Amino acid sequence: MSTRVDESYQGGVAVTPSDTVNITFPTGTPYGRAIYVDVSGNVSALMADGTTLTFASVAAGVFHKVGVKRINSTGTTATGIKVMY
């Protein structure tokens, strides 16, 4: 029996950036698999491995495949942020 590799997302959550509160996903998954923004800008994220990175000028209307636990308010200027899981 072969295993199917499926890169589709099972759902998504709208995110309010926070410097202390990690994203809670309905399925209990520990991190999201992509971010999407409505309005371009910088995104500061706590990554799945615990590091913090700031992505400059994140393009709007595009799924960016990154594993994130949290979107930080400090350093984030993009708006309309969704995290897909």
mmCIF file of the N, C-alpha and C atoms, coordinates in Angstrom:
data_MODEL
# 
_entry.id   MODEL 
# 
loop_
_atom_site.group_PDB 
_atom_site.id 
_atom_site.type_symbol 
_atom_site.label_atom_id 
_atom_site.label_alt_id 
_atom_site.label_comp_id 
_atom_site.label_asym_id 
_atom_site.label_entity_id 
_atom_site.label_seq_id 
_atom_site.pdbx_PDB_ins_code 
_atom_site.Cartn_x 
_atom_site.Cartn_y 
_atom_site.Cartn_z 
_atom_site.occupancy 
_atom_site.B_iso_or_equiv 
_atom_site.pdbx_formal_charge 
_atom_site.auth_seq_id 
_atom_site.auth_comp_id 
_atom_site.auth_asym_id 
_atom_site.auth_atom_id 
_atom_site.pdbx_PDB_model_num 
ATOM 1   N N  . MET A 1 1  ? 0.847  -1.179 0.000  1.00 0.00 ? 1  MET A N  1 
ATOM 2   C CA . MET A 1 1  ? 0.000  0.000  0.000  1.00 0.00 ? 1  MET A CA 1 
ATOM 3   C C  . MET A 1 1  ? 0.892  1.242  0.000  1.00 0.00 ? 1  MET A C  1 
ATOM 4   N N  . SER A 1 2  ? 0.592  2.195  -0.854 1.00 0.00 ? 2  SER A N  1 
ATOM 5   C CA . SER A 1 2  ? 1.391  3.419  -0.915 1.00 0.00 ? 2  SER A CA 1 
ATOM 6   C C  . SER A 1 2  ? 0.741  4.522  -0.077 1.00 0.00 ? 2  SER A C  1 
ATOM 7   N N  . THR A 1 3  ? 1.577  5.447  0.361  1.00 0.00 ? 3  THR A N  1 
ATOM 8   C CA . THR A 1 3  ? 1.108  6.589  1.124  1.00 0.00 ? 3  THR A CA 1 
ATOM 9   C C  . THR A 1 3  ? 0.944  7.771  0.185  1.00 0.00 ? 3  THR A C  1 
ATOM 10  N N  . ARG A 1 4  ? -0.183 8.407  0.259  1.00 0.00 ? 4  ARG A N  1 
ATOM 11  C CA . ARG A 1 4  ? -0.444 9.562  -0.587 1.00 0.00 ? 4  ARG A CA 1 
ATOM 12  C C  . ARG A 1 4  ? 0.139  10.809 0.068  1.00 0.00 ? 4  ARG A C  1 
ATOM 13  N N  . VAL A 1 5  ? 0.885  11.578 -0.708 1.00 0.00 ? 5  VAL A N  1 
ATOM 14  C CA . VAL A 1 5  ? 1.410  12.848 -0.235 1.00 0.00 ? 5  VAL A CA 1 
ATOM 15  C C  . VAL A 1 5  ? 0.418  13.920 -0.639 1.00 0.00 ? 5  VAL A C  1 
ATOM 16  N N  . ASP A 1 6  ? -0.126 14.606 0.338  1.00 0.00 ? 6  ASP A N  1 
ATOM 17  C CA . ASP A 1 6  ? -1.156 15.606 0.082  1.00 0.00 ? 6  ASP A CA 1 
ATOM 18  C C  . ASP A 1 6  ? -0.708 16.939 0.651  1.00 0.00 ? 6  ASP A C  1 
ATOM 19  N N  . GLU A 1 7  ? -0.491 17.919 -0.215 1.00 0.00 ? 7  GLU A N  1 
ATOM 20  C CA . GLU A 1 7  ? -0.031 19.226 0.238  1.00 0.00 ? 7  GLU A CA 1 
ATOM 21  C C  . GLU A 1 7  ? -1.176 20.212 0.426  1.00 0.00 ? 7  GLU A C  1 
ATOM 22  N N  . SER A 1 8  ? -2.417 19.729 0.349  1.00 0.00 ? 8  SER A N  1 
ATOM 23  C CA . SER A 1 8  ? -3.533 20.646 0.564  1.00 0.00 ? 8  SER A CA 1 
ATOM 24  C C  . SER A 1 8  ? -3.640 20.997 2.049  1.00 0.00 ? 8  SER A C  1 
ATOM 25  N N  . TYR A 1 9  ? -4.291 22.108 2.319  1.00 0.00 ? 9  TYR A N  1 
ATOM 26  C CA . TYR A 1 9  ? -4.492 22.544 3.700  1.00 0.00 ? 9  TYR A CA 1 
ATOM 27  C C  . TYR A 1 9  ? -5.846 22.044 4.174  1.00 0.00 ? 9  TYR A C  1 
ATOM 28  N N  . GLN A 1 10 ? -5.930 21.694 5.434  1.00 0.00 ? 10 GLN A N  1 
ATOM 29  C CA . GLN A 1 10 ? -7.170 21.162 5.993  1.00 0.00 ? 10 GLN A CA 1 
ATOM 30  C C  . GLN A 1 10 ? -8.080 22.271 6.511  1.00 0.00 ? 10 GLN A C  1 
ATOM 31  N N  . GLY A 1 11 ? -7.505 23.429 6.796  1.00 0.00 ? 11 GLY A N  1 
ATOM 32  C CA . GLY A 1 11 ? -8.273 24.559 7.301  1.00 0.00 ? 11 GLY A CA 1 
ATOM 33  C C  . GLY A 1 11 ? -7.371 25.751 7.512  1.00 0.00 ? 11 GLY A C  1 
ATOM 34  N N  . GLY A 1 12 ? -7.958 26.797 8.054  1.00 0.00 ? 12 GLY A N  1 
ATOM 35  C CA . GLY A 1 12 ? -7.188 27.999 8.318  1.00 0.00 ? 12 GLY A CA 1 
ATOM 36  C C  . GLY A 1 12 ? -7.822 28.799 9.435  1.00 0.00 ? 12 GLY A C  1 
ATOM 37  N N  . VAL A 1 13 ? -7.023 29.652 10.053 1.00 0.00 ? 13 VAL A N  1 
ATOM 38  C CA . VAL A 1 13 ? -7.527 30.524 11.114 1.00 0.00 ? 13 VAL A CA 1 
ATOM 39  C C  . VAL A 1 13 ? -7.057 31.951 10.855 1.00 0.00 ? 13 VAL A C  1 
ATOM 40  N N  . ALA A 1 14 ? -7.945 32.901 11.118 1.00 0.00 ? 14 ALA A N  1 
ATOM 41  C CA . ALA A 1 14 ? -7.553 34.310 11.080 1.00 0.00 ? 14 ALA A CA 1 
ATOM 42  C C  . ALA A 1 14 ? -6.745 34.571 12.343 1.00 0.00 ? 14 ALA A C  1 
ATOM 43  N N  . VAL A 1 15 ? -5.670 35.343 12.212 1.00 0.00 ? 15 VAL A N  1 
ATOM 44  C CA . VAL A 1 15 ? -4.731 35.533 13.310 1.00 0.00 ? 15 VAL A CA 1 
ATOM 45  C C  . VAL A 1 15 ? -4.687 36.987 13.758 1.00 0.00 ? 15 VAL A C  1 
ATOM 46  N N  . THR A 1 16 ? -4.754 37.181 15.059 1.00 0.00 ? 16 THR A N  1 
ATOM 47  C CA . THR A 1 16 ? -4.450 38.472 15.662 1.00 0.00 ? 16 THR A CA 1 
ATOM 48  C C  . THR A 1 16 ? -3.027 38.360 16.200 1.00 0.00 ? 16 THR A C  1 
ATOM 49  N N  . PRO A 1 17 ? -2.089 39.107 15.642 1.00 0.00 ? 17 PRO A N  1 
ATOM 50  C CA . PRO A 1 17 ? -0.701 38.993 16.100 1.00 0.00 ? 17 PRO A CA 1 
ATOM 51  C C  . PRO A 1 17 ? -0.568 39.235 17.608 1.00 0.00 ? 17 PRO A C  1 
ATOM 52  N N  . SER A 1 18 ? 0.315  38.459 18.241 1.00 0.00 ? 18 SER A N  1 
ATOM 53  C CA . SER A 1 18 ? 0.575  38.561 19.681 1.00 0.00 ? 18 SER A CA 1 
ATOM 54  C C  . SER A 1 18 ? 2.028  38.189 19.936 1.00 0.00 ? 18 SER A C  1 
ATOM 55  N N  . ASP A 1 19 ? 2.647  38.861 20.869 1.00 0.00 ? 19 ASP A N  1 
ATOM 56  C CA . ASP A 1 19 ? 4.027  38.524 21.231 1.00 0.00 ? 19 ASP A CA 1 
ATOM 57  C C  . ASP A 1 19 ? 4.101  37.402 22.258 1.00 0.00 ? 19 ASP A C  1 
ATOM 58  N N  . THR A 1 20 ? 2.950  36.945 22.776 1.00 0.00 ? 20 THR A N  1 
ATOM 59  C CA . THR A 1 20 ? 2.969  35.927 23.836 1.00 0.00 ? 20 THR A CA 1 
ATOM 60  C C  . THR A 1 20 ? 2.045  34.737 23.621 1.00 0.00 ? 20 THR A C  1 
ATOM 61  N N  . VAL A 1 21 ? 0.993  34.897 22.820 1.00 0.00 ? 21 VAL A N  1 
ATOM 62  C CA . VAL A 1 21 ? -0.009 33.841 22.680 1.00 0.00 ? 21 VAL A CA 1 
ATOM 63  C C  . VAL A 1 21 ? 0.166  33.106 21.351 1.00 0.00 ? 21 VAL A C  1 
ATOM 64  N N  . ASN A 1 22 ? 0.449  31.805 21.431 1.00 0.00 ? 22 ASN A N  1 
ATOM 65  C CA . ASN A 1 22 ? 0.575  30.983 20.224 1.00 0.00 ? 22 ASN A CA 1 
ATOM 66  C C  . ASN A 1 22 ? -0.798 30.749 19.603 1.00 0.00 ? 22 ASN A C  1 
ATOM 67  N N  . ILE A 1 23 ? -0.801 30.430 18.333 1.00 0.00 ? 23 ILE A N  1 
ATOM 68  C CA . ILE A 1 23 ? -2.039 30.157 17.600 1.00 0.00 ? 23 ILE A CA 1 
ATOM 69  C C  . ILE A 1 23 ? -2.619 28.828 18.085 1.00 0.00 ? 23 ILE A C  1 
ATOM 70  N N  . THR A 1 24 ? -3.933 28.806 18.296 1.00 0.00 ? 24 THR A N  1 
ATOM 71  C CA . THR A 1 24 ? -4.632 27.570 18.652 1.00 0.00 ? 24 THR A CA 1 
ATOM 72  C C  . THR A 1 24 ? -5.364 27.077 17.414 1.00 0.00 ? 24 THR A C  1 
ATOM 73  N N  . PHE A 1 25 ? -5.048 25.867 17.005 1.00 0.00 ? 25 PHE A N  1 
ATOM 74  C CA . PHE A 1 25 ? -5.673 25.279 15.828 1.00 0.00 ? 25 PHE A CA 1 
ATOM 75  C C  . PHE A 1 25 ? -6.769 24.312 16.274 1.00 0.00 ? 25 PHE A C  1 
ATOM 76  N N  . PRO A 1 26 ? -7.929 24.293 15.599 1.00 0.00 ? 26 PRO A N  1 
ATOM 77  C CA . PRO A 1 26 ? -9.042 23.430 15.999 1.00 0.00 ? 26 PRO A CA 1 
ATOM 78  C C  . PRO A 1 26 ? -8.694 21.944 16.047 1.00 0.00 ? 26 PRO A C  1 
ATOM 79  N N  . THR A 1 27 ? -7.756 21.511 15.232 1.00 0.00 ? 27 THR A N  1 
ATOM 80  C CA . THR A 1 27 ? -7.405 20.097 15.174 1.00 0.00 ? 27 THR A CA 1 
ATOM 81  C C  . THR A 1 27 ? -6.336 19.707 16.193 1.00 0.00 ? 27 THR A C  1 
ATOM 82  N N  . GLY A 1 28 ? -5.814 20.705 16.927 1.00 0.00 ? 28 GLY A N  1 
ATOM 83  C CA . GLY A 1 28 ? -4.764 20.414 17.903 1.00 0.00 ? 28 GLY A CA 1 
ATOM 84  C C  . GLY A 1 28 ? -3.377 20.339 17.303 1.00 0.00 ? 28 GLY A C  1 
ATOM 85  N N  . THR A 1 29 ? -3.257 20.587 16.010 1.00 0.00 ? 29 THR A N  1 
ATOM 86  C CA . THR A 1 29 ? -1.935 20.571 15.381 1.00 0.00 ? 29 THR A CA 1 
ATOM 87  C C  . THR A 1 29 ? -1.051 21.629 16.045 1.00 0.00 ? 29 THR A C  1 
ATOM 88  N N  . PRO A 1 30 ? 0.245  21.369 16.204 1.00 0.00 ? 30 PRO A N  1 
ATOM 89  C CA . PRO A 1 30 ? 1.107  22.293 16.942 1.00 0.00 ? 30 PRO A CA 1 
ATOM 90  C C  . PRO A 1 30 ? 1.562  23.524 16.154 1.00 0.00 ? 30 PRO A C  1 
ATOM 91  N N  . TYR A 1 31 ? 1.424  23.511 14.836 1.00 0.00 ? 31 TYR A N  1 
ATOM 92  C CA . TYR A 1 31 ? 1.850  24.663 14.041 1.00 0.00 ? 31 TYR A CA 1 
ATOM 93  C C  . TYR A 1 31 ? 1.149  24.668 12.689 1.00 0.00 ? 31 TYR A C  1 
ATOM 94  N N  . GLY A 1 32 ? 1.069  25.869 12.098 1.00 0.00 ? 32 GLY A N  1 
ATOM 95  C CA . GLY A 1 32 ? 0.479  26.007 10.774 1.00 0.00 ? 32 GLY A CA 1 
ATOM 96  C C  . GLY A 1 32 ? 1.501  25.695 9.698  1.00 0.00 ? 32 GLY A C  1 
ATOM 97  N N  . ARG A 1 33 ? 1.007  25.503 8.468  1.00 0.00 ? 33 ARG A N  1 
ATOM 98  C CA . ARG A 1 33 ? 1.886  25.113 7.363  1.00 0.00 ? 33 ARG A CA 1 
ATOM 99  C C  . ARG A 1 33 ? 2.069  26.197 6.317  1.00 0.00 ? 33 ARG A C  1 
ATOM 100 N N  . ALA A 1 34 ? 1.314  27.288 6.438  1.00 0.00 ? 34 ALA A N  1 
ATOM 101 C CA . ALA A 1 34 ? 1.443  28.392 5.480  1.00 0.00 ? 34 ALA A CA 1 
ATOM 102 C C  . ALA A 1 34 ? 0.803  29.634 6.065  1.00 0.00 ? 34 ALA A C  1 
ATOM 103 N N  . ILE A 1 35 ? 1.277  30.799 5.598  1.00 0.00 ? 35 ILE A N  1 
ATOM 104 C CA . ILE A 1 35 ? 0.638  32.057 5.953  1.00 0.00 ? 35 ILE A CA 1 
ATOM 105 C C  . ILE A 1 35 ? 0.144  32.727 4.683  1.00 0.00 ? 35 ILE A C  1 
ATOM 106 N N  . TYR A 1 36 ? -0.898 33.525 4.861  1.00 0.00 ? 36 TYR A N  1 
ATOM 107 C CA . TYR A 1 36 ? -1.526 34.273 3.768  1.00 0.00 ? 36 TYR A CA 1 
ATOM 108 C C  . TYR A 1 36 ? -1.869 35.639 4.335  1.00 0.00 ? 36 TYR A C  1 
ATOM 109 N N  . VAL A 1 37 ? -1.576 36.704 3.604  1.00 0.00 ? 37 VAL A N  1 
ATOM 110 C CA . VAL A 1 37 ? -1.912 38.050 4.072  1.00 0.00 ? 37 VAL A CA 1 
ATOM 111 C C  . VAL A 1 37 ? -2.769 38.763 3.033  1.00 0.00 ? 37 VAL A C  1 
ATOM 112 N N  . ASP A 1 38 ? -3.706 39.579 3.525  1.00 0.00 ? 38 ASP A N  1 
ATOM 113 C CA . ASP A 1 38 ? -4.551 40.377 2.629  1.00 0.00 ? 38 ASP A CA 1 
ATOM 114 C C  . ASP A 1 38 ? -3.834 41.640 2.169  1.00 0.00 ? 38 ASP A C  1 
ATOM 115 N N  . VAL A 1 39 ? -3.023 42.229 3.081  1.00 0.00 ? 39 VAL A N  1 
ATOM 116 C CA . VAL A 1 39 ? -2.295 43.459 2.773  1.00 0.00 ? 39 VAL A CA 1 
ATOM 117 C C  . VAL A 1 39 ? -0.817 43.229 3.046  1.00 0.00 ? 39 VAL A C  1 
ATOM 118 N N  . SER A 1 40 ? -0.006 43.431 2.028  1.00 0.00 ? 40 SER A N  1 
ATOM 119 C CA . SER A 1 40 ? 1.434  43.177 2.098  1.00 0.00 ? 40 SER A CA 1 
ATOM 120 C C  . SER A 1 40 ? 2.104  43.952 3.223  1.00 0.00 ? 40 SER A C  1 
ATOM 121 N N  . GLY A 1 41 ? 3.163  43.364 3.771  1.00 0.00 ? 41 GLY A N  1 
ATOM 122 C CA . GLY A 1 41 ? 3.952  43.997 4.823  1.00 0.00 ? 41 GLY A CA 1 
ATOM 123 C C  . GLY A 1 41 ? 4.902  42.990 5.434  1.00 0.00 ? 41 GLY A C  1 
ATOM 124 N N  . ASN A 1 42 ? 5.533  43.355 6.526  1.00 0.00 ? 42 ASN A N  1 
ATOM 125 C CA . ASN A 1 42 ? 6.447  42.460 7.229  1.00 0.00 ? 42 ASN A CA 1 
ATOM 126 C C  . ASN A 1 42 ? 5.665  41.518 8.139  1.00 0.00 ? 42 ASN A C  1 
ATOM 127 N N  . VAL A 1 43 ? 6.195  40.311 8.312  1.00 0.00 ? 43 VAL A N  1 
ATOM 128 C CA . VAL A 1 43 ? 5.597  39.346 9.228  1.00 0.00 ? 43 VAL A CA 1 
ATOM 129 C C  . VAL A 1 43 ? 6.697  38.782 10.111 1.00 0.00 ? 43 VAL A C  1 
ATOM 130 N N  . SER A 1 44 ? 6.542  38.956 11.421 1.00 0.00 ? 44 SER A N  1 
ATOM 131 C CA . SER A 1 44 ? 7.458  38.365 12.397 1.00 0.00 ? 44 SER A CA 1 
ATOM 132 C C  . SER A 1 44 ? 6.776  37.121 12.943 1.00 0.00 ? 44 SER A C  1 
ATOM 133 N N  . ALA A 1 45 ? 7.447  35.979 12.845 1.00 0.00 ? 45 ALA A N  1 
ATOM 134 C CA . ALA A 1 45 ? 6.820  34.718 13.222 1.00 0.00 ? 45 ALA A CA 1 
ATOM 135 C C  . ALA A 1 45 ? 7.691  33.889 14.147 1.00 0.00 ? 45 ALA A C  1 
ATOM 136 N N  . LEU A 1 46 ? 7.033  33.222 15.096 1.00 0.00 ? 46 LEU A N  1 
ATOM 137 C CA . LEU A 1 46 ? 7.678  32.175 15.881 1.00 0.00 ? 46 LEU A CA 1 
ATOM 138 C C  . LEU A 1 46 ? 7.531  30.910 15.052 1.00 0.00 ? 46 LEU A C  1 
ATOM 139 N N  . MET A 1 47 ? 8.644  30.385 14.593 1.00 0.00 ? 47 MET A N  1 
ATOM 140 C CA . MET A 1 47 ? 8.634  29.236 13.695 1.00 0.00 ? 47 MET A CA 1 
ATOM 141 C C  . MET A 1 47 ? 8.369  27.937 14.453 1.00 0.00 ? 47 MET A C  1 
ATOM 142 N N  . ALA A 1 48 ? 8.056  26.885 13.729 1.00 0.00 ? 48 ALA A N  1 
ATOM 143 C CA . ALA A 1 48 ? 7.764  25.585 14.332 1.00 0.00 ? 48 ALA A CA 1 
ATOM 144 C C  . ALA A 1 48 ? 8.924  25.062 15.173 1.00 0.00 ? 48 ALA A C  1 
ATOM 145 N N  . ASP A 1 49 ? 10.164 25.416 14.823 1.00 0.00 ? 49 ASP A N  1 
ATOM 146 C CA . ASP A 1 49 ? 11.326 24.941 15.584 1.00 0.00 ? 49 ASP A CA 1 
ATOM 147 C C  . ASP A 1 49 ? 11.688 25.838 16.758 1.00 0.00 ? 49 ASP A C  1 
ATOM 148 N N  . GLY A 1 50 ? 10.900 26.907 16.995 1.00 0.00 ? 50 GLY A N  1 
ATOM 149 C CA . GLY A 1 50 ? 11.127 27.785 18.129 1.00 0.00 ? 50 GLY A CA 1 
ATOM 150 C C  . GLY A 1 50 ? 11.946 29.036 17.834 1.00 0.00 ? 50 GLY A C  1 
ATOM 151 N N  . THR A 1 51 ? 12.465 29.154 16.639 1.00 0.00 ? 51 THR A N  1 
ATOM 152 C CA . THR A 1 51 ? 13.202 30.363 16.274 1.00 0.00 ? 51 THR A CA 1 
ATOM 153 C C  . THR A 1 51 ? 12.224 31.453 15.842 1.00 0.00 ? 51 THR A C  1 
ATOM 154 N N  . THR A 1 52 ? 12.672 32.688 15.888 1.00 0.00 ? 52 THR A N  1 
ATOM 155 C CA . THR A 1 52 ? 11.863 33.814 15.431 1.00 0.00 ? 52 THR A CA 1 
ATOM 156 C C  . THR A 1 52 ? 12.511 34.410 14.190 1.00 0.00 ? 52 THR A C  1 
ATOM 157 N N  . LEU A 1 53 ? 11.704 34.599 13.157 1.00 0.00 ? 53 LEU A N  1 
ATOM 158 C CA . LEU A 1 53 ? 12.173 35.201 11.909 1.00 0.00 ? 53 LEU A CA 1 
ATOM 159 C C  . LEU A 1 53 ? 11.226 36.307 11.499 1.00 0.00 ? 53 LEU A C  1 
ATOM 160 N N  . THR A 1 54 ? 11.766 37.339 10.873 1.00 0.00 ? 54 THR A N  1 
ATOM 161 C CA . THR A 1 54 ? 10.939 38.382 10.283 1.00 0.00 ? 54 THR A CA 1 
ATOM 162 C C  . THR A 1 54 ? 11.080 38.298 8.776  1.00 0.00 ? 54 THR A C  1 
ATOM 163 N N  . PHE A 1 55 ? 9.947  38.175 8.108  1.00 0.00 ? 55 PHE A N  1 
ATOM 164 C CA . PHE A 1 55 ? 9.901  38.123 6.653  1.00 0.00 ? 55 PHE A CA 1 
ATOM 165 C C  . PHE A 1 55 ? 9.511  39.513 6.164  1.00 0.00 ? 55 PHE A C  1 
ATOM 166 N N  . ALA A 1 56 ? 10.368 40.133 5.352  1.00 0.00 ? 56 ALA A N  1 
ATOM 167 C CA . ALA A 1 56 ? 10.135 41.489 4.876  1.00 0.00 ? 56 ALA A CA 1 
ATOM 168 C C  . ALA A 1 56 ? 9.284  41.485 3.611  1.00 0.00 ? 56 ALA A C  1 
ATOM 169 N N  . SER A 1 57 ? 8.369  42.421 3.536  1.00 0.00 ? 57 SER A N  1 
ATOM 170 C CA . SER A 1 57 ? 7.545  42.652 2.335  1.00 0.00 ? 57 SER A CA 1 
ATOM 171 C C  . SER A 1 57 ? 6.859  41.385 1.845  1.00 0.00 ? 57 SER A C  1 
ATOM 172 N N  . VAL A 1 58 ? 6.151  40.697 2.735  1.00 0.00 ? 58 VAL A N  1 
ATOM 173 C CA . VAL A 1 58 ? 5.415  39.485 2.362  1.00 0.00 ? 58 VAL A CA 1 
ATOM 174 C C  . VAL A 1 58 ? 4.315  39.880 1.379  1.00 0.00 ? 58 VAL A C  1 
ATOM 175 N N  . ALA A 1 59 ? 4.285  39.221 0.242  1.00 0.00 ? 59 ALA A N  1 
ATOM 176 C CA . ALA A 1 59 ? 3.319  39.544 -0.809 1.00 0.00 ? 59 ALA A CA 1 
ATOM 177 C C  . ALA A 1 59 ? 1.908  39.124 -0.410 1.00 0.00 ? 59 ALA A C  1 
ATOM 178 N N  . ALA A 1 60 ? 0.952  39.972 -0.720 1.00 0.00 ? 60 ALA A N  1 
ATOM 179 C CA . ALA A 1 60 ? -0.455 39.684 -0.462 1.00 0.00 ? 60 ALA A CA 1 
ATOM 180 C C  . ALA A 1 60 ? -0.998 38.725 -1.515 1.00 0.00 ? 60 ALA A C  1 
ATOM 181 N N  . GLY A 1 61 ? -1.993 37.934 -1.102 1.00 0.00 ? 61 GLY A N  1 
ATOM 182 C CA . GLY A 1 61 ? -2.680 37.062 -2.044 1.00 0.00 ? 61 GLY A CA 1 
ATOM 183 C C  . GLY A 1 61 ? -1.918 35.822 -2.453 1.00 0.00 ? 61 GLY A C  1 
ATOM 184 N N  . VAL A 1 62 ? -0.901 35.445 -1.664 1.00 0.00 ? 62 VAL A N  1 
ATOM 185 C CA . VAL A 1 62 ? -0.063 34.295 -1.990 1.00 0.00 ? 62 VAL A CA 1 
ATOM 186 C C  . VAL A 1 62 ? 0.059  33.416 -0.737 1.00 0.00 ? 62 VAL A C  1 
ATOM 187 N N  . PHE A 1 63 ? 0.034  32.097 -0.903 1.00 0.00 ? 63 PHE A N  1 
ATOM 188 C CA . PHE A 1 63 ? 0.289  31.192 0.214  1.00 0.00 ? 63 PHE A CA 1 
ATOM 189 C C  . PHE A 1 63 ? 1.798  31.022 0.347  1.00 0.00 ? 63 PHE A C  1 
ATOM 190 N N  . HIS A 1 64 ? 2.317  31.375 1.518  1.00 0.00 ? 64 HIS A N  1 
ATOM 191 C CA . HIS A 1 64 ? 3.750  31.264 1.804  1.00 0.00 ? 64 HIS A CA 1 
ATOM 192 C C  . HIS A 1 64 ? 3.940  30.054 2.714  1.00 0.00 ? 64 HIS A C  1 
ATOM 193 N N  . LYS A 1 65 ? 4.612  29.022 2.210  1.00 0.00 ? 65 LYS A N  1 
ATOM 194 C CA . LYS A 1 65 ? 4.769  27.770 2.947  1.00 0.00 ? 65 LYS A CA 1 
ATOM 195 C C  . LYS A 1 65 ? 5.846  27.895 4.021  1.00 0.00 ? 65 LYS A C  1 
ATOM 196 N N  . VAL A 1 66 ? 5.411  28.194 5.229  1.00 0.00 ? 66 VAL A N  1 
ATOM 197 C CA . VAL A 1 66 ? 6.292  28.257 6.385  1.00 0.00 ? 66 VAL A CA 1 
ATOM 198 C C  . VAL A 1 66 ? 5.546  27.667 7.575  1.00 0.00 ? 66 VAL A C  1 
ATOM 199 N N  . GLY A 1 67 ? 6.258  26.945 8.430  1.00 0.00 ? 67 GLY A N  1 
ATOM 200 C CA . GLY A 1 67 ? 5.670  26.359 9.626  1.00 0.00 ? 67 GLY A CA 1 
ATOM 201 C C  . GLY A 1 67 ? 5.737  27.341 10.778 1.00 0.00 ? 67 GLY A C  1 
ATOM 202 N N  . VAL A 1 68 ? 4.574  27.841 11.243 1.00 0.00 ? 68 VAL A N  1 
ATOM 203 C CA . VAL A 1 68 ? 4.560  28.858 12.291 1.00 0.00 ? 68 VAL A CA 1 
ATOM 204 C C  . VAL A 1 68 ? 3.685  28.454 13.475 1.00 0.00 ? 68 VAL A C  1 
ATOM 205 N N  . LYS A 1 69 ? 4.146  28.845 14.667 1.00 0.00 ? 69 LYS A N  1 
ATOM 206 C CA . LYS A 1 69 ? 3.372  28.659 15.896 1.00 0.00 ? 69 LYS A CA 1 
ATOM 207 C C  . LYS A 1 69 ? 2.652  29.942 16.301 1.00 0.00 ? 69 LYS A C  1 
ATOM 208 N N  . ARG A 1 70 ? 3.263  31.088 15.925 1.00 0.00 ? 70 ARG A N  1 
ATOM 209 C CA . ARG A 1 70 ? 2.712  32.374 16.350 1.00 0.00 ? 70 ARG A CA 1 
ATOM 210 C C  . ARG A 1 70 ? 3.130  33.450 15.358 1.00 0.00 ? 70 ARG A C  1 
ATOM 211 N N  . ILE A 1 71 ? 2.272  34.446 15.197 1.00 0.00 ? 71 ILE A N  1 
ATOM 212 C CA . ILE A 1 71 ? 2.624  35.665 14.468 1.00 0.00 ? 71 ILE A CA 1 
ATOM 213 C C  . ILE A 1 71 ? 2.782  36.751 15.531 1.00 0.00 ? 71 ILE A C  1 
ATOM 214 N N  . ASN A 1 72 ? 3.976  37.297 15.632 1.00 0.00 ? 72 ASN A N  1 
ATOM 215 C CA . ASN A 1 72 ? 4.264  38.311 16.643 1.00 0.00 ? 72 ASN A CA 1 
ATOM 216 C C  . ASN A 1 72 ? 3.706  39.667 16.225 1.00 0.00 ? 72 ASN A C  1 
ATOM 217 N N  . SER A 1 73 ? 3.239  40.431 17.224 1.00 0.00 ? 73 SER A N  1 
ATOM 218 C CA . SER A 1 73 ? 2.752  41.777 16.914 1.00 0.00 ? 73 SER A CA 1 
ATOM 219 C C  . SER A 1 73 ? 3.920  42.732 16.668 1.00 0.00 ? 73 SER A C  1 
ATOM 220 N N  . THR A 1 74 ? 4.998  42.579 17.448 1.00 0.00 ? 74 THR A N  1 
ATOM 221 C CA . THR A 1 74 ? 6.174  43.421 17.253 1.00 0.00 ? 74 THR A CA 1 
ATOM 222 C C  . THR A 1 74 ? 6.870  43.009 15.959 1.00 0.00 ? 74 THR A C  1 
ATOM 223 N N  . GLY A 1 75 ? 7.002  43.933 15.047 1.00 0.00 ? 75 GLY A N  1 
ATOM 224 C CA . GLY A 1 75 ? 7.674  43.661 13.781 1.00 0.00 ? 75 GLY A CA 1 
ATOM 225 C C  . GLY A 1 75 ? 6.750  43.265 12.652 1.00 0.00 ? 75 GLY A C  1 
ATOM 226 N N  . THR A 1 76 ? 5.453  43.054 12.939 1.00 0.00 ? 76 THR A N  1 
ATOM 227 C CA . THR A 1 76 ? 4.496  42.674 11.897 1.00 0.00 ? 76 THR A CA 1 
ATOM 228 C C  . THR A 1 76 ? 3.712  43.893 11.458 1.00 0.00 ? 76 THR A C  1 
ATOM 229 N N  . THR A 1 77 ? 3.767  44.176 10.146 1.00 0.00 ? 77 THR A N  1 
ATOM 230 C CA . THR A 1 77 ? 3.013  45.290 9.580  1.00 0.00 ? 77 THR A CA 1 
ATOM 231 C C  . THR A 1 77 ? 1.952  44.818 8.572  1.00 0.00 ? 77 THR A C  1 
ATOM 232 N N  . ALA A 1 78 ? 2.060  43.570 8.112  1.00 0.00 ? 78 ALA A N  1 
ATOM 233 C CA . ALA A 1 78 ? 1.053  43.006 7.212  1.00 0.00 ? 78 ALA A CA 1 
ATOM 234 C C  . ALA A 1 78 ? -0.266 42.880 7.973  1.00 0.00 ? 78 ALA A C  1 
ATOM 235 N N  . THR A 1 79 ? -1.377 42.932 7.251  1.00 0.00 ? 79 THR A N  1 
ATOM 236 C CA . THR A 1 79 ? -2.683 42.774 7.893  1.00 0.00 ? 79 THR A CA 1 
ATOM 237 C C  . THR A 1 79 ? -3.516 41.734 7.166  1.00 0.00 ? 79 THR A C  1 
ATOM 238 N N  . GLY A 1 80 ? -4.601 41.333 7.821  1.00 0.00 ? 80 GLY A N  1 
ATOM 239 C CA . GLY A 1 80 ? -5.459 40.302 7.239  1.00 0.00 ? 80 GLY A CA 1 
ATOM 240 C C  . GLY A 1 80 ? -4.741 38.976 7.176  1.00 0.00 ? 80 GLY A C  1 
ATOM 241 N N  . ILE A 1 81 ? -4.051 38.613 8.262  1.00 0.00 ? 81 ILE A N  1 
ATOM 242 C CA . ILE A 1 81 ? -3.196 37.414 8.277  1.00 0.00 ? 81 ILE A CA 1 
ATOM 243 C C  . ILE A 1 81 ? -4.032 36.173 8.600  1.00 0.00 ? 81 ILE A C  1 
ATOM 244 N N  . LYS A 1 82 ? -3.840 35.158 7.786  1.00 0.00 ? 82 LYS A N  1 
ATOM 245 C CA . LYS A 1 82 ? -4.434 33.839 8.020  1.00 0.00 ? 82 LYS A CA 1 
ATOM 246 C C  . LYS A 1 82 ? -3.302 32.818 8.062  1.00 0.00 ? 82 LYS A C  1 
ATOM 247 N N  . VAL A 1 83 ? -3.465 31.813 8.906  1.00 0.00 ? 83 VAL A N  1 
ATOM 248 C CA . VAL A 1 83 ? -2.501 30.715 8.955  1.00 0.00 ? 83 VAL A CA 1 
ATOM 249 C C  . VAL A 1 83 ? -3.241 29.439 8.610  1.00 0.00 ? 83 VAL A C  1 
ATOM 250 N N  . MET A 1 84 ? -2.723 28.748 7.617  1.00 0.00 ? 84 MET A N  1 
ATOM 251 C CA . MET A 1 84 ? -3.328 27.516 7.142  1.00 0.00 ? 84 MET A CA 1 
ATOM 252 C C  . MET A 1 84 ? -2.690 26.320 7.832  1.00 0.00 ? 84 MET A C  1 
ATOM 253 N N  . TYR A 1 85 ? -3.498 25.285 8.074  1.00 0.00 ? 85 TYR A N  1 
ATOM 254 C CA . TYR A 1 85 ? -2.984 24.065 8.700  1.00 0.00 ? 85 TYR A CA 1 
ATOM 255 C C  . TYR A 1 85 ? -3.430 22.839 7.950  1.00 0.00 ? 85 TYR A C  1 
# 
